[in-house]
């Protein structure tokens, strides 16, 4: 059913809400997401929405996920579709596949900035902006009446645009006039600004429903990354509240839940939106707790024990003066009430334990990007509506390398903060990696271009300014590890060194773009390389390196080389270099388990026999 029809035809005491999910990066994560969605859908969302990777990179998984939610679970589903950087005909194919799966709702997005002007990139030039997708749907008889089309809007301004707010609203109106049925906003945290923006939207004559995007803060680091990526304006009081608790993921998550609930309450009182859109990041506890605080989960007053009876039969009934529904219930009602009640359990100060229900909902509530558990639906770094993409200004910053020496210099410049990013790191070198800068520099000058690292730490205070995390009254530990690109000859040399000098202390993985993977880590082994010990808790492991997560990262890493190369004309020195690196180099990850010796990893790598 079209969600605009549901909004206008259904009467509820509270606003509607939707849940957004993205296709997980691993098969195990995909399987676990399915059960997670089924639990959250008991909360009766208006719809769920499924994101679409940049350039259609997650096309198959996105369509598979929408098919499951729409056809098997019977939940109305919104499929995000980005239209730029798509091969000719693929937009039509995506819409046809959505229609076949009985999807009636799509969110039309631009995606990455279009790069179709380069004649060597075989993408469809008819799609430069989201409005082109809206017009295509409305002008195609097969799709025009079938789809309810949503478009995106940006209360804090579009992150890739320097237009003034009035001009941006004119573009929004053009999308609505072209046939858009509803608006979903980018996430935001400034409620006052959002309410003013809504007034400006309505003043433009835009009358379609506005659905604000809400993302409860999950971790401080992911919050900062998304704020920067999306160009979000954060009120100072939010930053002030986060500053003293930024080291403790649980406190940050608790604050994020409280903040989201307060934002929704303020907006709801103004009666300006019919629905809220939760960006779940494939996690469930935070959005569930927000809805519990709001009282939107359907939780009622505690029930008395009631008799399950199919028919009246010989059952002894209560007197006529007493409401019999307080004492009797049919089997089907009892089943539905129990199922709904499990999804609506009130939040507790601490997790209830390691039972199956609790563990399924919360075992991965603190994901750590690609260093988390590969079985988690939230595994990997995720971003809003299309994923990370290289931009022309970034590529220019990397100075168009033509030789291997140029690449070595680029990585050295990043180590020394002469450039802000590399294709493999969107931030400057971390404070803890600065402590091992000399070792990273030595590796890079060797031609081993480093893309990840951390020093060994033997019991630092959890309040330490560089290494600390978690509750203040604890201790944290780290094993030294480093990741880099190198030649196959270097991989052979590393393998020999591990065999001759590793003495059981060193685990390593290496992989290439062709799918070959080498190493000495036992099958199904998991290396925890960061962990913490805190009062009243089991040991907390935040950084894990294992084969499945390494393979997932390896595939992404080599795709970055390909994406970088695609900015240059075929046959150019830059493209030839970057494609040869992708085809010939290996990605290597090395962990040294002797965390009590802070120099053990570097002694192993550099000392001569």
N, C-alpha and C positions, 0 to 999 in steps of 0.2 A: 504494500500500500504506500502511496506517496505520503511523505511525512507532513507536507503542508495540509493534506486532507485530514490526517490524524490530529494535527494541532487544532484545526477548526471544528472537527466533529466530536472530539472527546472533551469531556468536562472533568477536570480534576481539581482538588483543593490546593495543589501545589504545582509549580511549573514542571514541565517535562524535563527529561535529561537524556543525553546520549553518551555512549562510551566509544572512544577511539582506540583502535589497536593497529599495530603494524605487523607485517609478516615476519616471524622470527628468522634468524639467520641459520639455525640448525634444525635438523629433523626432530631432534628430541625437544627443542624449544617449541616447535610447531605443535607437536602432540600435547605438550603441557598447556599451551595456550588454549587449545580447544576446550579442555576441562575447565580452565579458568573463565573463559567466556560463558560457559554453561552456568557456572555458579553466579556470575554477576548478572546474567540475564534473569535470574529469579527475582532480581530487584525491579524488574519490569521497566527497562529503559524504553524510550520512544523508538530508538533504533540504535544500531551499532554502526560504526564507520570503519572502513579498512583503507589504510594509506597505500600509496602507489609510488614506488621508487623512482628516482630521477631518470628520465628517458625511458621509462617502462622497465627498469632494471629488476623489479620484483613482480612483473606482470603475472607470471604463472602462479606464484604463491598468493598474490593478492586475489586473483580470480578463484583459486582453490578455496581460500579462506571465506570469501563472500558466498561461494556456493554452499559451504557447510553452514554458515550462519543463517542464510536466507532459506535454503531448501530443507536442511536437516533439522535445524533448531526453530525454524519458523519465525525468526526475528527479522524485522525489516532492516535492510542493510544499505548503507550509503557507501558507494565505491568512489574513492578519490581517483581522478584521472588527470595526469599532467600531459599537456599536449605539445610542448616544445621538445626539440631534440629527439623526436620520434621518427622512425622510418616511415616512408610513404605507405599509406594504407593501414598502419598499425592502430591509429586512432579509431578508424571505422571498425576494425577487427575487435578492439577492446569493447566498444559499445555493443557490437553484435553479441559478443560473449556475455556481457552483462545482461542483455535482454534475454538470451537463452537461459541464463540462470535465474530469471524472473526478478532481477534487480530493477527497481523502478526509480532509485534515487542515486544521483551522482553529484560529486563535488568537483566542479570544473576549475582546474588550476593551471597556471602557466608552467610551473616547474622551474628548472634552471633557466637563466637568461638565454634566449635563443642564439644559436651559433650557426644558423643556416646560411649566412652570407658567404661562408667559406665553401667554395664549390666542391671541395673534396670530401665534405661531410654529407652523406646521402640521407638527409632528413627532409621531412615534409615542410616545404616553405609556406604552406597555407596556414600554419599554426605558429603565430608569433606571440600571441597573448591569450589569456583565458577567454576573452570575449570571442575569439575566433572559434573556440570549442562550443561556446554557448550558441553562436549563430549556426554552426554546423549542425548541432542537434535540432534546433528549431527549423532549419531549412531542409532537413532530411525526413521525408514522410514516414519512413520506417521507425524513426526515433522521436519525432516531434511531440506526439501525444503520449508516448510511452514513458518518457523520463521526466522526473521532477529534478530540476537542475539547481544546485547551490553554487555560490561563488564565495571567494574569500574576501575579507576586508581587514584593515589594519588600523586599529584605533591609535596606535603609537606611530603610525607611518610605515610605509613599506620599507623593509631593510635595504632594498637595492635601489631605492628612489630618493631623490632630493627635491621632490615636488612639494609645493605647499599643500596644506590640508584641503583647501577648497578645490584645487585641481585634482587631487586624489579622489575626492568625493564625486567630482564630475565623471571620472573614469568608472567609479562604482555605479553611478546612475546609468551610464552607457551599458554596462553589463546587465543591469536589471531591465533596462528598456529593450535589450536584445532578447530577453526571455528568461532571465534567472528568476527562480521562485523563492529562494531564501538566501540568507547571508550567514556564514559562519566566520567569526572573527579570529584573528590571531590571538594567542594567549596574551594576557596583560595582568598587571598588578595594581594599577592606579585606577581605582573605582571612580573617583571624581572626574578624571579625564575621560573615562569611558562614557559616563553619563552625559557629559557635555558633547562628546562625539555623537552619541545617539540623537541628541537634539539637532545637531548639524545634519545628520543623515536624513532625518524626517523633514527638516527644512528644505532639503533638496527635492522633496516630493517622492522620496523612496518609501514605499509602504509595506514591502514584503517583510516577513519575520526576520528578526535579527537574533542569532543564537551565539552568545558570547562563549569564547573558548576559555576554559579554566584548567590550569595544571597545578595541582598541589605540589609544592616543592618537595622533592624526594631526597636529594643530597645537595650540599652546598656547591660542590664542584659542577654537577650537572646543571644546577640552577644558573651559575655564572656563565657556563658555556652557552646555554640556550638564550640567555638574556643578550649576550654579545652577538650570537648568530642572528637572532630575530630582531635586534634593534629595539628591545623593550625598555621602556622607562620605568624604573623601580622607585617608588617613594622612599625618601630617606629613612622614614620610620621603619620600613621593612629591613633595609640594610643595617640599621642600628640594632634591630632585634636579632638579626642573624649573626652579627659580628662576634658576640661573646659565646655563641654555641656552635660556631661553624665547624669545630673539630669533632662534634658528636652527632653522628648521623641520626640517631634516634631522636634527639632533641630537635634537630632540624626538621625531621619528618613530622614530629608532633606539632611544631610551629606551622609548618606548611598546611597541615590539615586544619588547624584553627584559623589560619589566615584565609584559606579557601572558603570555609564555612561563613566567615564574617563577610567576605566579599559578596557571596551569593545572597546572604540575608539583606545586605544593603541594597543590592540591585533589585531583589524581589520586592522590597517595600516600595520601589518607584513604579512598579507595574509597567515596565517598558519592554520586557522580553518574555516570550512564552516558554523558553527552553534554555538549558545550559548544556554545553558540550565539554565533557571531561576528556582531557588528554591523559590516558592512563599510563602511558609508557609500558604497557603490557603488565602492569602491576595491579593488584586488586584491593589491598587492605586500605590504602589511603582514601580512595574514592568511596569505599564502603563506609569508612568512618566519617567522612564528610557528610554523607547522606544520613547517617545515624544521628549526627549532631543536629542536622536540619529537621529530623523527624520525617524524612521522606522514604524510609525503607518499608513503611507499612507496619512497623512494630506497634503492637497494641498493648493494653494493660495486661498484666499477668493473668493467664487462664487457670481456672480451676480444673481439676480432673473431671473428665466427661466420659460418659458411656458411649462406646462405638456401637451403633445399632443400625442395621439396614432398614428395618421396618418397625412399626410399633409393636406388633406381635404381643407377647405376654410381658413386655417390659413394664416394670412398675414406674409409672409416670409421676412427675411432681404435681403438686396441686395446681389448679388452674390459675391461682393468684400469683404463681411464680413463673418466670420466663423459662420455658423448657429448654431453650437453646443453651442455657448455662450448664445443663446437665447431660445433654445428648448431642451426638454428632454422627454424621454418616461416614462410612469408610473412606469415600473419596475426599470428603472435606478434611478428615483427619490426616490423610496422606499429604494433601496440598498444604495444610497448615504446618505440618512437621517440616516439609521441604523448605517452605518459605521462612520458617523460624530459624532454620540452620543458617540461612543466608543473612538473617537479620539479628544475629546475636549481638547484644550490646557490647561496646568496646570495653576492654579492661585495661588497667594500668600496665599490666605485663601480659605477655602471651600466655595462653592457657597451658601450654606444654607441647609435647611432640606428638600428639595424637594425629591421626590421618587427616582429619578435617583442618585442623589448625596448621599443620605443616604444609598442606597443599596450598593454602592461601598465603602463607607468609615466609616460606623457607628461603625465598630469594628477594626479600623486601629491600635489601641494600645491594643492588647490582653495582658492579665495578667495571662497566664497559667491557672491553674484550678480555679483561683479566678476571671476570666473574665466572660463574658456573655455566658451561655451554648448554646445559639442559634447561636453563631458565629461558622463558619467553622473552625476557628483557636483556638477554645476552647481547653485548656489542654496544657501540656508541650510536645513539639514535637522535635524529633531528626532525624538526617539523616539516611535513609536507614536501617530500622530495629528497631529503637527505643532503649530506654535504656535497658540494660541487666546487670545482676550481673556477675561479673567476679570472677574467683577463688581467685585472689589476694585480692579482696574486702572481700569475704567470710572469708578468713583467718584472715583478720584484725578484724573481728567481733568475733573471738575467740571461735567459735563453742559452743554456749550456750546449756546447758543441763538442766537448772532449771530456774524457774521464777526469782530467785534472780540474775542469770547470765544475764538475759535480762534487769532487772532493772539497773544493774551495767553498761551494755553497753550503755543504754540511758543516764545515769549519766556521763559516760566518754565522750560522745559526747557533753553534755552541758558544760563540763569543758575543751573541746578541747584536751582531751587525745587521741581521735581517730578523724579522719577527716570527716568521713561519717557514716551514718547508712543506712539500706535498704530504709529508707523513706526520707532521706535528703542527697543529693549529695554534700552539701557544709557545711562549719562550721556554727555555730550559728551566725545569723546576728547581727550587732551592736545594733539594736533596741531591739532585744530579750535578748541581754546581760544585758540590763537595768532591765529586769524582771527575771534575772537568779535565784534569791533566790526563787521566786514563782514557777518557773518551776522545780527547784530542789525539792521543797516540794511536788509538785504533783507527780513527778517521784518516790520519795521515798515511796509515798503512794501506788505505783504500777500502777499509771495512767501515762503511757508512752507517753510523749508529742511528737507530730509530726508537730505542727504548732502553731504559736502564734504571737501576737503583742500587745504592750502596748497602752493604751488610750492616745490621744494627743489632747489637746484643743488649736488649732491655733498656730502651729509652723510656722516660716518663711519657705517659699519654698526653701530658700537658706541654711537651717539648715543642718549641715554635716551628721546628723544621720537620720532625718526624711524627709528632703527636697526632692522635686522632682518637675518637671515642670518648667515653666518660673520663673525667680528669683523674680519678683515683685508679689508675691502672698502668700497665706497662705494655709497650709494643716492641715487636721484633721484626727483622727483615733478613732475608737471604739476598746476597748480591746476585744480580742477573744483568745481562746485557743482550740486546738484539741488534743485528746489523746485516747489511747486504755484503756479499763477498763472492769471489769466483769459486768454481767447483774445485779448483786446485787447493784453494784455502780450506774448503770443507774437508777434503781428503786429509790435509795436514791437521786440522782440528780433531778429526776422528782418530788419527794415530796418536795425537797428544793425549786424548782422553784415555785411550787404551793403555798407554805407557805410563801416564802420570796422574790419571784421575783418582785412582785408589778408592773408587766408590763414592767420592765426594761430588762428582760432576755429572749432571744430566744435561743432555742437549738434544735439540731438534734442528733439522735443516730441511728445507723444501724448495722446489723450483716451480716455475710456471707450468711445466709439463705434467705435474702431479706426482713427481717422485718425492718421497719423504724418507729421511734417514734419521738415525738417532739411537740412543741407548736407554730410553725410558721404557720400563716394563709396560706391557699392554694393560690398559685401564688404570695405570698409576696416575696420581694427581699430586702435583707439587704445590703445597701452600708456601708462598714466598713472603707473605706478609700476614701477621696474626697479632692478636692482642689478648691480654689477660686482664679481666675486670671483676670486681666484687659481684657476687651473685649471678654470674653468667658462665656459660660454657666458653671455651676458647673460641674467639671470633676470628675467622679466616676471611680476609678481604681480597687478597690477590692470589689467584690460582693459575698455574700454568700446566696444561695437559694437552694431549695430542689433538683432541677434537677442536679445542679453542685455538691452538696453534694453526691448524689447517684452515680454519675459518679466517683467521687473521692473514695467513699467507695468501689466500685467494684475494682478499681485499687489497693487500699490499701490492700485488702484481697488477691488479686492475687499476691502481693509482698510476703506475708507470704508463699503462695504456692510455688512460685518460689524459695524462700530461702530454704524451706524444701526439694525441689527436688535435692539439692546438696548433700544430705545425703542419705545413704542406708536405705531402708524401715526397720523399726523396731529399728533403731539406736536411742539413747537417744535424739540427736539433732532433728531428723526428728519427733519423737514422740512429743517432746515439741512444735515445731513450728506448726505442724498440729493441736495440741490441742488448741493453742492460736488462730489460724485462725478459728477454729470451735466454740470456746466458747467466745471469747472476742468481745466487741462492740467498734465501732469507734464513738466518741462523739465530737460534735462541739458546743461551747457555745459562744454567743456574749452578752456583756453587753452594753446597749445603752447609758448609762450615761458617755459620753466621757469627760464631764467637771470635773468629779471626777476620777483622774487617778488610784485610788485604788479600784474603785467600783467592778470590776470583782473579784479581789482577796479577798476583804472583803466578798463578797457573797459566795465565795467558801470555805473560811477557818474559818470565824467567827462562833462560836457556838451560838445557839439560846439563 
